[in-house]
Structures are given as C-alpha cells and as structure tokens.
Amino acid sequence: MVRKVFQMEMNRLETDVIKMAELTRDAVSLSVDSLSNQNVEMAARVIELEEKSDVLNIEISDRGMMLTATQQPVAGDLRFISSMMKISDSFERIVDYAEKIARITMKSAHKPLLRPLVDIPRMSDNIRKMIDLDIDAIQNRDAGPTERLSPLDDVIDALYQTLYTELLNFMINDTTTIDDATDLLFVARYLERIGDITCKIGSMIVFMLDGKRVWIK
C-alpha cells in the first residue's frame, strides 16, 4: 500500500512537470506572437502564464521534497525526483525569458517594428519543437528524442548570429534605430538562451532515465 501511494505521487510529480513544460512551450510561442503582432493582450497573457509557472514550480519543488523526506527514495527513484525538480526549475527560467519578451512587446507596441520579423519566429518554432522533444522523452521514459535537440539548437544559434549582424548594421548606419534594434537584439538573445536551456533539460532527462552524464549542445 505504501509503495502504491508512493508511485501515485511520483506519477503526479511527472504529470505536473509535463504541465510545466507545456505551459513553457505556450508562453514562448505566445510571447513571440505578441511581438510579431504588436499585441499587448497576448503579452499580458504571457505575464499571467509566468505567474502560473511560479506557483506550479513551487508545488513541484514542495512535492519533490516531501517525497524525499517521507519516502526516503534510493537509486533510480531519488534520481527521478531530484531531476524532475531541476527540470521544473529550468522550465520556469524559460518562462521568465518569455515574460521579458512580452514586456518588450508592451514597451514597443505603439510603434511599427524596425523590420519584419522572420528569423525570430523561426527561432521560436525551433524552440517549440525542442520542448516537444523533451516532453516526448519524459512521457515515454525514452531518452532517444533528446538526440534531436542539438541540430535544432544549431539553427537557433545561426539565426541569432545573423540577426546580431543585421541589427548591428542598422545601428551603425542609422543611430535613430538604436533603441528598437537593441530591443530586438535582446529578444534574439533571450531565445538563444532558451535554446541552450532546453538542451540542458535534455541532458537532465538523459541522466534521469539512464544515469548517464551527457552534454547536449
């Protein structure tokens, strides 16, 4: 009976982390959509998601600590609990970046974008695919999908470098664009960092499932 209750709580922990991952995926996509459409209502929804992620991450942390303290898990179970807590923390960090993008939308929505957004939505699309791979790996207890993270992150890195060069040239050639170009540089940098964190989550999943220390980048 005790083991059955423990397993139920472990399943609940996993379900909540999946919920956190899905919330994170939605927050990133919505933040970039809000910027593309200069839509402050969308941006406000991202901020609401960020607040929900804070609450959910605390609940996951509390459940993980409760399981560790009351059930004294060992070996694979302990690795699963500690990894789930770290994975949740990492997803919450990503939502923080999404909130920063949403606040840039709110700041700039009253004026036209410096340039049409092409590369930034492509970065967001790749991030969505990467988070889906992390979700798939957790749900199916199979680290295989994490092997497809690096190529997607490489595309994000390349897009960031392209944007960096283009926006820097904007600022050099026309100093009146500095504020707007800087905002877009921040957005691109946030998305680049999100890609890195999503890879790190993949490494955590491999450790959780297989007990192997790997570096996914």
Order of alpha helices (4+ residues) and beta strands (2+ residues): alpha-alpha-alpha-alpha-alpha-alpha
